[in-house]
Amino acid sequence: MTTARTHRQAQRRQALGLALGIGAALAAAAAQADDTVLRVHAAGSLRAALTDVARAFEATQPGLRVQLVLGASGLLKDRLAASEPSDVFASANMEHPQALATAGRAAAPQRFARNAMCALARPGLVLNADTVTALLLDPALKLGTSTPGADPAGDYAWQVFDRIEASGGRGAAAALKARALQLTGGPASPPPPPDRSAYGVLVAQGAADVFVTYCTAAVVAVRAPPGLQLQPLPAALTVSARYGV
């Protein structure tokens, strides 16, 4: 089975999880809503799939509109903790919605989707299952990640670095974290382009040679511009991203 086919299937599974999980959350919120607008705060990695889910939901609920507020899950969590109104919070991890539930600001979260981490690389690099770890460790290459703490994609990248060390790369985790350019998901990060992958743009522009990001995001990134490459991480480095709502 090809990598592209595998990740198309992963995208379909994520879309199904969104349709079931977010659809149920929207229906529950609609039943309690006093307004005609349902405010959904959601991880930016859910943009494409959640837009489709929201439009489908609106078609079944005349008079209701779904307002999407997209961004890094950690930053959204902080805004919600500070009392920003919201009806649904779809996070790229379980910890942020659980923190709101513990504080009495949300119901206990449920997992509704999963993701994995991939390497996204510029043209010209030899990227495959045998070389991906060496490329990440190459100090001559610019290594991009999202921002840990603010964005779960950054936290998951840090976990990948820890796994590289655990698999035999002594001192690798500290070296990788020190080298990593935190290019997305932070409070001062530029907003992503509305019609293109932020990760793809950054790699294409040379801000990073290789970027550790969600596989579903990498699939979108390699569609344009041409020449970008994606590679799933080896089993020893696999980190499962669990999305909660």
ChimeraX commands (.cxc) that place a marker at each C-alpha (Angstrom):
marker #1 position 0.00,0.00,0.00 radius 0.5
marker #1 position 1.45,3.37,-0.95 radius 0.5
marker #1 position 2.12,6.16,1.51 radius 0.5
marker #1 position -0.32,8.45,-0.31 radius 0.5
marker #1 position -3.07,5.84,-0.19 radius 0.5
marker #1 position -2.41,5.13,3.48 radius 0.5
marker #1 position -2.76,8.78,4.39 radius 0.5
marker #1 position -5.86,9.28,2.24 radius 0.5
marker #1 position -7.40,6.49,4.30 radius 0.5
marker #1 position -6.23,8.20,7.50 radius 0.5
marker #1 position -7.89,11.42,6.36 radius 0.5
marker #1 position -11.14,9.57,5.68 radius 0.5
marker #1 position -11.03,7.99,9.15 radius 0.5
marker #1 position -10.41,11.40,10.70 radius 0.5
marker #1 position -13.30,12.87,8.71 radius 0.5
marker #1 position -15.59,10.09,9.94 radius 0.5
marker #1 position -14.49,10.69,13.53 radius 0.5
marker #1 position -15.19,14.38,13.11 radius 0.5
marker #1 position -18.59,13.77,11.59 radius 0.5
marker #1 position -19.56,11.51,14.48 radius 0.5
marker #1 position -17.84,13.25,17.39 radius 0.5
marker #1 position -18.23,16.90,16.42 radius 0.5
marker #1 position -21.67,16.27,14.96 radius 0.5
marker #1 position -22.84,14.87,18.29 radius 0.5
marker #1 position -21.25,17.79,20.16 radius 0.5
marker #1 position -22.92,20.31,17.85 radius 0.5
marker #1 position -26.29,18.62,18.27 radius 0.5
marker #1 position -25.94,18.70,22.06 radius 0.5
marker #1 position -24.90,22.36,21.98 radius 0.5
marker #1 position -27.77,23.25,19.65 radius 0.5
marker #1 position -30.26,21.69,22.04 radius 0.5
marker #1 position -29.09,24.08,24.79 radius 0.5
marker #1 position -28.39,27.14,22.67 radius 0.5
marker #1 position -30.22,30.41,23.24 radius 0.5
marker #1 position -28.59,31.96,20.19 radius 0.5
marker #1 position -28.65,31.31,16.46 radius 0.5
marker #1 position -24.86,31.02,16.37 radius 0.5
marker #1 position -22.89,28.03,17.68 radius 0.5
marker #1 position -19.31,29.01,18.49 radius 0.5
marker #1 position -16.84,26.21,17.87 radius 0.5
marker #1 position -13.24,26.68,18.99 radius 0.5
marker #1 position -11.09,24.10,17.24 radius 0.5
marker #1 position -7.53,23.10,16.45 radius 0.5
marker #1 position -6.27,24.60,13.22 radius 0.5
marker #1 position -5.40,21.11,11.95 radius 0.5
marker #1 position -9.14,20.46,11.76 radius 0.5
marker #1 position -9.85,23.37,9.40 radius 0.5
marker #1 position -10.72,21.49,6.22 radius 0.5
marker #1 position -12.61,18.58,7.76 radius 0.5
marker #1 position -14.44,20.69,10.34 radius 0.5
marker #1 position -15.55,23.21,7.73 radius 0.5
marker #1 position -17.30,20.38,5.88 radius 0.5
marker #1 position -18.86,19.06,9.09 radius 0.5
marker #1 position -20.11,22.54,10.04 radius 0.5
marker #1 position -21.68,23.15,6.63 radius 0.5
marker #1 position -23.39,19.76,6.70 radius 0.5
marker #1 position -24.73,20.47,10.19 radius 0.5
marker #1 position -26.06,23.88,9.14 radius 0.5
marker #1 position -27.93,22.22,6.29 radius 0.5
marker #1 position -29.84,20.08,8.79 radius 0.5
marker #1 position -30.48,22.94,11.25 radius 0.5
marker #1 position -32.14,25.88,9.48 radius 0.5
marker #1 position -31.64,29.10,11.40 radius 0.5
marker #1 position -28.42,27.96,13.11 radius 0.5
marker #1 position -24.97,29.08,12.00 radius 0.5
marker #1 position -21.68,27.51,13.07 radius 0.5
marker #1 position -18.92,30.04,13.76 radius 0.5
marker #1 position -15.46,28.44,13.62 radius 0.5
marker #1 position -12.66,29.90,15.73 radius 0.5
marker #1 position -9.50,28.08,14.65 radius 0.5
marker #1 position -6.05,28.17,16.20 radius 0.5
marker #1 position -3.50,26.41,18.37 radius 0.5
marker #1 position -5.36,24.34,20.95 radius 0.5
marker #1 position -3.32,25.59,23.90 radius 0.5
marker #1 position -3.93,29.22,23.03 radius 0.5
marker #1 position -7.63,28.55,22.54 radius 0.5
marker #1 position -7.75,26.79,25.91 radius 0.5
marker #1 position -6.29,29.87,27.58 radius 0.5
marker #1 position -8.92,32.09,25.95 radius 0.5
marker #1 position -11.72,29.80,27.07 radius 0.5
marker #1 position -10.28,29.63,30.58 radius 0.5
marker #1 position -10.47,33.42,30.58 radius 0.5
marker #1 position -14.23,33.19,29.88 radius 0.5
marker #1 position -14.36,33.65,26.11 radius 0.5
marker #1 position -17.79,32.28,25.06 radius 0.5
marker #1 position -17.84,28.92,23.29 radius 0.5
marker #1 position -20.25,26.08,22.69 radius 0.5
marker #1 position -17.78,23.40,21.55 radius 0.5
marker #1 position -14.01,23.03,21.99 radius 0.5
marker #1 position -12.32,20.51,19.67 radius 0.5
marker #1 position -8.70,20.15,20.75 radius 0.5
marker #1 position -5.76,18.34,19.16 radius 0.5
marker #1 position -5.12,16.68,22.52 radius 0.5
marker #1 position -7.10,15.49,25.52 radius 0.5
marker #1 position -5.22,17.54,28.11 radius 0.5
marker #1 position -6.54,20.98,27.20 radius 0.5
marker #1 position -10.26,20.11,27.27 radius 0.5
marker #1 position -9.63,18.09,30.44 radius 0.5
marker #1 position -8.09,21.17,32.07 radius 0.5
marker #1 position -11.26,23.13,31.29 radius 0.5
marker #1 position -13.40,20.29,32.63 radius 0.5
marker #1 position -11.36,20.15,35.84 radius 0.5
marker #1 position -11.87,23.89,36.25 radius 0.5
marker #1 position -15.62,23.43,35.86 radius 0.5
marker #1 position -15.77,25.24,32.52 radius 0.5
marker #1 position -16.59,22.23,30.31 radius 0.5
marker #1 position -17.91,18.70,30.35 radius 0.5
marker #1 position -15.52,15.76,30.52 radius 0.5
marker #1 position -13.88,15.37,27.10 radius 0.5
marker #1 position -14.33,12.46,24.75 radius 0.5
marker #1 position -11.81,11.30,22.14 radius 0.5
marker #1 position -13.19,11.73,18.63 radius 0.5
marker #1 position -10.20,11.42,16.28 radius 0.5
marker #1 position -6.57,10.40,16.06 radius 0.5
marker #1 position -3.61,11.58,14.04 radius 0.5
marker #1 position 0.05,10.68,13.64 radius 0.5
marker #1 position 3.26,12.60,13.04 radius 0.5
marker #1 position 5.16,12.77,9.76 radius 0.5
marker #1 position 8.24,14.49,8.39 radius 0.5
marker #1 position 7.60,17.09,5.69 radius 0.5
marker #1 position 10.73,17.95,3.69 radius 0.5
marker #1 position 11.88,20.23,0.91 radius 0.5
marker #1 position 12.78,18.92,-2.54 radius 0.5
marker #1 position 16.29,17.57,-2.96 radius 0.5
marker #1 position 16.54,15.67,0.31 radius 0.5
marker #1 position 16.57,11.88,0.21 radius 0.5
marker #1 position 13.57,11.24,2.45 radius 0.5
marker #1 position 12.38,7.71,3.09 radius 0.5
marker #1 position 11.82,5.29,5.97 radius 0.5
marker #1 position 15.53,4.57,6.23 radius 0.5
marker #1 position 16.75,8.18,6.18 radius 0.5
marker #1 position 14.10,10.15,8.06 radius 0.5
marker #1 position 15.71,9.82,11.50 radius 0.5
marker #1 position 19.13,10.81,10.18 radius 0.5
marker #1 position 17.64,13.85,8.47 radius 0.5
marker #1 position 16.01,14.98,11.70 radius 0.5
marker #1 position 19.35,14.59,13.48 radius 0.5
marker #1 position 21.38,16.39,10.80 radius 0.5
marker #1 position 22.57,19.67,12.40 radius 0.5
marker #1 position 23.11,21.18,8.95 radius 0.5
marker #1 position 19.36,21.14,8.25 radius 0.5
marker #1 position 16.80,23.61,9.56 radius 0.5
marker #1 position 14.34,21.65,11.69 radius 0.5
marker #1 position 10.84,23.09,12.05 radius 0.5
marker #1 position 8.16,22.33,14.63 radius 0.5
marker #1 position 5.15,24.00,16.12 radius 0.5
marker #1 position 5.31,25.60,19.58 radius 0.5
marker #1 position 5.17,23.21,22.57 radius 0.5
marker #1 position 2.70,24.22,25.25 radius 0.5
marker #1 position 0.74,26.48,22.93 radius 0.5
marker #1 position 0.14,23.91,20.20 radius 0.5
marker #1 position -0.12,20.14,20.72 radius 0.5
marker #1 position 1.69,19.60,17.40 radius 0.5
marker #1 position 4.77,20.99,19.13 radius 0.5
marker #1 position 4.23,18.76,22.15 radius 0.5
marker #1 position 3.94,15.71,19.91 radius 0.5
marker #1 position 7.13,16.71,18.06 radius 0.5
marker #1 position 8.93,16.90,21.43 radius 0.5
marker #1 position 7.67,13.38,22.19 radius 0.5
marker #1 position 9.12,12.22,18.86 radius 0.5
marker #1 position 12.49,13.68,19.90 radius 0.5
marker #1 position 12.27,11.84,23.22 radius 0.5
marker #1 position 11.60,8.60,21.34 radius 0.5
marker #1 position 14.65,9.17,19.13 radius 0.5
marker #1 position 16.77,9.32,22.28 radius 0.5
marker #1 position 15.04,6.29,23.79 radius 0.5
marker #1 position 15.76,4.30,20.63 radius 0.5
marker #1 position 19.49,4.80,21.07 radius 0.5
marker #1 position 20.26,8.40,20.22 radius 0.5
marker #1 position 21.99,9.44,23.44 radius 0.5
marker #1 position 21.59,13.17,24.00 radius 0.5
marker #1 position 19.39,13.46,20.91 radius 0.5
marker #1 position 16.30,14.84,22.63 radius 0.5
marker #1 position 18.04,17.87,24.12 radius 0.5
marker #1 position 19.92,18.54,20.89 radius 0.5
marker #1 position 16.78,18.33,18.75 radius 0.5
marker #1 position 14.74,20.54,21.07 radius 0.5
marker #1 position 17.52,23.12,21.12 radius 0.5
marker #1 position 17.79,23.12,17.32 radius 0.5
marker #1 position 14.07,23.11,16.57 radius 0.5
marker #1 position 12.68,26.31,15.07 radius 0.5
marker #1 position 9.24,26.86,16.60 radius 0.5
marker #1 position 7.64,28.35,13.52 radius 0.5
marker #1 position 3.90,27.86,14.07 radius 0.5
marker #1 position 1.32,27.74,16.83 radius 0.5
marker #1 position 2.83,30.34,19.16 radius 0.5
marker #1 position 1.33,33.60,20.43 radius 0.5
marker #1 position 3.49,35.61,18.02 radius 0.5
marker #1 position 3.35,33.19,15.07 radius 0.5
marker #1 position 1.95,34.72,11.87 radius 0.5
marker #1 position -1.57,33.54,10.99 radius 0.5
marker #1 position -1.64,30.69,8.48 radius 0.5
marker #1 position -2.67,31.55,4.92 radius 0.5
marker #1 position -6.41,30.91,4.47 radius 0.5
marker #1 position -6.04,28.76,1.37 radius 0.5
marker #1 position -2.64,27.08,1.80 radius 0.5
marker #1 position -0.82,24.90,4.30 radius 0.5
marker #1 position 1.29,26.96,6.69 radius 0.5
marker #1 position 3.76,24.07,6.92 radius 0.5
marker #1 position 4.04,23.77,3.16 radius 0.5
marker #1 position 4.60,27.50,2.77 radius 0.5
marker #1 position 7.33,27.54,5.42 radius 0.5
marker #1 position 9.20,24.61,3.90 radius 0.5
marker #1 position 8.79,25.94,0.35 radius 0.5
marker #1 position 10.12,29.34,1.42 radius 0.5
marker #1 position 13.15,27.79,3.12 radius 0.5
marker #1 position 12.22,28.60,6.72 radius 0.5
marker #1 position 12.66,24.88,7.43 radius 0.5
marker #1 position 14.29,22.04,5.50 radius 0.5
marker #1 position 12.31,19.40,7.35 radius 0.5
marker #1 position 9.22,19.91,9.52 radius 0.5
marker #1 position 7.72,17.50,12.05 radius 0.5
marker #1 position 3.95,17.88,11.81 radius 0.5
marker #1 position 0.68,15.97,11.63 radius 0.5
marker #1 position 0.49,13.45,8.80 radius 0.5
marker #1 position -2.88,14.84,7.71 radius 0.5
marker #1 position -1.32,18.32,7.54 radius 0.5
marker #1 position 1.63,16.98,5.56 radius 0.5
marker #1 position -0.74,15.36,3.05 radius 0.5
marker #1 position -2.31,18.77,2.43 radius 0.5
marker #1 position 1.09,20.47,2.27 radius 0.5
marker #1 position 2.52,18.25,-0.48 radius 0.5
marker #1 position -0.33,19.07,-2.85 radius 0.5
marker #1 position 1.18,22.50,-3.53 radius 0.5
marker #1 position 3.77,23.67,-4.23 radius 0.5
marker #1 position 5.14,20.66,-6.11 radius 0.5
marker #1 position 8.19,18.79,-4.92 radius 0.5
marker #1 position 7.59,18.71,-1.17 radius 0.5
marker #1 position 7.92,15.27,0.40 radius 0.5
marker #1 position 6.28,13.50,3.33 radius 0.5
marker #1 position 7.38,10.44,5.23 radius 0.5
marker #1 position 5.68,8.66,8.14 radius 0.5
marker #1 position 7.97,8.16,11.11 radius 0.5
marker #1 position 9.33,4.70,11.93 radius 0.5
marker #1 position 7.33,2.58,14.35 radius 0.5
marker #1 position 9.81,3.23,17.17 radius 0.5
marker #1 position 9.15,6.96,16.89 radius 0.5
marker #1 position 5.39,6.79,16.38 radius 0.5
marker #1 position 3.35,9.19,18.52 radius 0.5
marker #1 position -0.44,8.98,18.50 radius 0.5
marker #1 position -2.21,12.34,18.60 radius 0.5
marker #1 position -5.56,11.97,20.38 radius 0.5
marker #1 position -8.14,14.67,19.71 radius 0.5
marker #1 position -10.73,15.51,22.38 radius 0.5
marker #1 position -14.02,17.40,22.40 radius 0.5
marker link #1:1,2 radius 0.2
marker link #1:2,3 radius 0.2
marker link #1:3,4 radius 0.2
marker link #1:4,5 radius 0.2
marker link #1:5,6 radius 0.2
marker link #1:6,7 radius 0.2
marker link #1:7,8 radius 0.2
marker link #1:8,9 radius 0.2
marker link #1:9,10 radius 0.2
marker link #1:10,11 radius 0.2
marker link #1:11,12 radius 0.2
marker link #1:12,13 radius 0.2
marker link #1:13,14 radius 0.2
marker link #1:14,15 radius 0.2
marker link #1:15,16 radius 0.2
marker link #1:16,17 radius 0.2
marker link #1:17,18 radius 0.2
marker link #1:18,19 radius 0.2
marker link #1:19,20 radius 0.2
marker link #1:20,21 radius 0.2
marker link #1:21,22 radius 0.2
marker link #1:22,23 radius 0.2
marker link #1:23,24 radius 0.2
marker link #1:24,25 radius 0.2
marker link #1:25,26 radius 0.2
marker link #1:26,27 radius 0.2
marker link #1:27,28 radius 0.2
marker link #1:28,29 radius 0.2
marker link #1:29,30 radius 0.2
marker link #1:30,31 radius 0.2
marker link #1:31,32 radius 0.2
marker link #1:32,33 radius 0.2
marker link #1:33,34 radius 0.2
marker link #1:34,35 radius 0.2
marker link #1:35,36 radius 0.2
marker link #1:36,37 radius 0.2
marker link #1:37,38 radius 0.2
marker link #1:38,39 radius 0.2
marker link #1:39,40 radius 0.2
marker link #1:40,41 radius 0.2
marker link #1:41,42 radius 0.2
marker link #1:42,43 radius 0.2
marker link #1:43,44 radius 0.2
marker link #1:44,45 radius 0.2
marker link #1:45,46 radius 0.2
marker link #1:46,47 radius 0.2
marker link #1:47,48 radius 0.2
marker link #1:48,49 radius 0.2
marker link #1:49,50 radius 0.2
marker link #1:50,51 radius 0.2
marker link #1:51,52 radius 0.2
marker link #1:52,53 radius 0.2
marker link #1:53,54 radius 0.2
marker link #1:54,55 radius 0.2
marker link #1:55,56 radius 0.2
marker link #1:56,57 radius 0.2
marker link #1:57,58 radius 0.2
marker link #1:58,59 radius 0.2
marker link #1:59,60 radius 0.2
marker link #1:60,61 radius 0.2
marker link #1:61,62 radius 0.2
marker link #1:62,63 radius 0.2
marker link #1:63,64 radius 0.2
marker link #1:64,65 radius 0.2
marker link #1:65,66 radius 0.2
marker link #1:66,67 radius 0.2
marker link #1:67,68 radius 0.2
marker link #1:68,69 radius 0.2
marker link #1:69,70 radius 0.2
marker link #1:70,71 radius 0.2
marker link #1:71,72 radius 0.2
marker link #1:72,73 radius 0.2
marker link #1:73,74 radius 0.2
marker link #1:74,75 radius 0.2
marker link #1:75,76 radius 0.2
marker link #1:76,77 radius 0.2
marker link #1:77,78 radius 0.2
marker link #1:78,79 radius 0.2
marker link #1:79,80 radius 0.2
marker link #1:80,81 radius 0.2
marker link #1:81,82 radius 0.2
marker link #1:82,83 radius 0.2
marker link #1:83,84 radius 0.2
marker link #1:84,85 radius 0.2
marker link #1:85,86 radius 0.2
marker link #1:86,87 radius 0.2
marker link #1:87,88 radius 0.2
marker link #1:88,89 radius 0.2
marker link #1:89,90 radius 0.2
marker link #1:90,91 radius 0.2
marker link #1:91,92 radius 0.2
marker link #1:92,93 radius 0.2
marker link #1:93,94 radius 0.2
marker link #1:94,95 radius 0.2
marker link #1:95,96 radius 0.2
marker link #1:96,97 radius 0.2
marker link #1:97,98 radius 0.2
marker link #1:98,99 radius 0.2
marker link #1:99,100 radius 0.2
marker link #1:100,101 radius 0.2
marker link #1:101,102 radius 0.2
marker link #1:102,103 radius 0.2
marker link #1:103,104 radius 0.2
marker link #1:104,105 radius 0.2
marker link #1:105,106 radius 0.2
marker link #1:106,107 radius 0.2
marker link #1:107,108 radius 0.2
marker link #1:108,109 radius 0.2
marker link #1:109,110 radius 0.2
marker link #1:110,111 radius 0.2
marker link #1:111,112 radius 0.2
marker link #1:112,113 radius 0.2
marker link #1:113,114 radius 0.2
marker link #1:114,115 radius 0.2
marker link #1:115,116 radius 0.2
marker link #1:116,117 radius 0.2
marker link #1:117,118 radius 0.2
marker link #1:118,119 radius 0.2
marker link #1:119,120 radius 0.2
marker link #1:120,121 radius 0.2
marker link #1:121,122 radius 0.2
marker link #1:122,123 radius 0.2
marker link #1:123,124 radius 0.2
marker link #1:124,125 radius 0.2
marker link #1:125,126 radius 0.2
marker link #1:126,127 radius 0.2
marker link #1:127,128 radius 0.2
marker link #1:128,129 radius 0.2
marker link #1:129,130 radius 0.2
marker link #1:130,131 radius 0.2
marker link #1:131,132 radius 0.2
marker link #1:132,133 radius 0.2
marker link #1:133,134 radius 0.2
marker link #1:134,135 radius 0.2
marker link #1:135,136 radius 0.2
marker link #1:136,137 radius 0.2
marker link #1:137,138 radius 0.2
marker link #1:138,139 radius 0.2
marker link #1:139,140 radius 0.2
marker link #1:140,141 radius 0.2
marker link #1:141,142 radius 0.2
marker link #1:142,143 radius 0.2
marker link #1:143,144 radius 0.2
marker link #1:144,145 radius 0.2
marker link #1:145,146 radius 0.2
marker link #1:146,147 radius 0.2
marker link #1:147,148 radius 0.2
marker link #1:148,149 radius 0.2
marker link #1:149,150 radius 0.2
marker link #1:150,151 radius 0.2
marker link #1:151,152 radius 0.2
marker link #1:152,153 radius 0.2
marker link #1:153,154 radius 0.2
marker link #1:154,155 radius 0.2
marker link #1:155,156 radius 0.2
marker link #1:156,157 radius 0.2
marker link #1:157,158 radius 0.2
marker link #1:158,159 radius 0.2
marker link #1:159,160 radius 0.2
marker link #1:160,161 radius 0.2
marker link #1:161,162 radius 0.2
marker link #1:162,163 radius 0.2
marker link #1:163,164 radius 0.2
marker link #1:164,165 radius 0.2
marker link #1:165,166 radius 0.2
marker link #1:166,167 radius 0.2
marker link #1:167,168 radius 0.2
marker link #1:168,169 radius 0.2
marker link #1:169,170 radius 0.2
marker link #1:170,171 radius 0.2
marker link #1:171,172 radius 0.2
marker link #1:172,173 radius 0.2
marker link #1:173,174 radius 0.2
marker link #1:174,175 radius 0.2
marker link #1:175,176 radius 0.2
marker link #1:176,177 radius 0.2
marker link #1:177,178 radius 0.2
marker link #1:178,179 radius 0.2
marker link #1:179,180 radius 0.2
marker link #1:180,181 radius 0.2
marker link #1:181,182 radius 0.2
marker link #1:182,183 radius 0.2
marker link #1:183,184 radius 0.2
marker link #1:184,185 radius 0.2
marker link #1:185,186 radius 0.2
marker link #1:186,187 radius 0.2
marker link #1:187,188 radius 0.2
marker link #1:188,189 radius 0.2
marker link #1:189,190 radius 0.2
marker link #1:190,191 radius 0.2
marker link #1:191,192 radius 0.2
marker link #1:192,193 radius 0.2
marker link #1:193,194 radius 0.2
marker link #1:194,195 radius 0.2
marker link #1:195,196 radius 0.2
marker link #1:196,197 radius 0.2
marker link #1:197,198 radius 0.2
marker link #1:198,199 radius 0.2
marker link #1:199,200 radius 0.2
marker link #1:200,201 radius 0.2
marker link #1:201,202 radius 0.2
marker link #1:202,203 radius 0.2
marker link #1:203,204 radius 0.2
marker link #1:204,205 radius 0.2
marker link #1:205,206 radius 0.2
marker link #1:206,207 radius 0.2
marker link #1:207,208 radius 0.2
marker link #1:208,209 radius 0.2
marker link #1:209,210 radius 0.2
marker link #1:210,211 radius 0.2
marker link #1:211,212 radius 0.2
marker link #1:212,213 radius 0.2
marker link #1:213,214 radius 0.2
marker link #1:214,215 radius 0.2
marker link #1:215,216 radius 0.2
marker link #1:216,217 radius 0.2
marker link #1:217,218 radius 0.2
marker link #1:218,219 radius 0.2
marker link #1:219,220 radius 0.2
marker link #1:220,221 radius 0.2
marker link #1:221,222 radius 0.2
marker link #1:222,223 radius 0.2
marker link #1:223,224 radius 0.2
marker link #1:224,225 radius 0.2
marker link #1:225,226 radius 0.2
marker link #1:226,227 radius 0.2
marker link #1:227,228 radius 0.2
marker link #1:228,229 radius 0.2
marker link #1:229,230 radius 0.2
marker link #1:230,231 radius 0.2
marker link #1:231,232 radius 0.2
marker link #1:232,233 radius 0.2
marker link #1:233,234 radius 0.2
marker link #1:234,235 radius 0.2
marker link #1:235,236 radius 0.2
marker link #1:236,237 radius 0.2
marker link #1:237,238 radius 0.2
marker link #1:238,239 radius 0.2
marker link #1:239,240 radius 0.2
marker link #1:240,241 radius 0.2
marker link #1:241,242 radius 0.2
marker link #1:242,243 radius 0.2
marker link #1:243,244 radius 0.2
marker link #1:244,245 radius 0.2
view
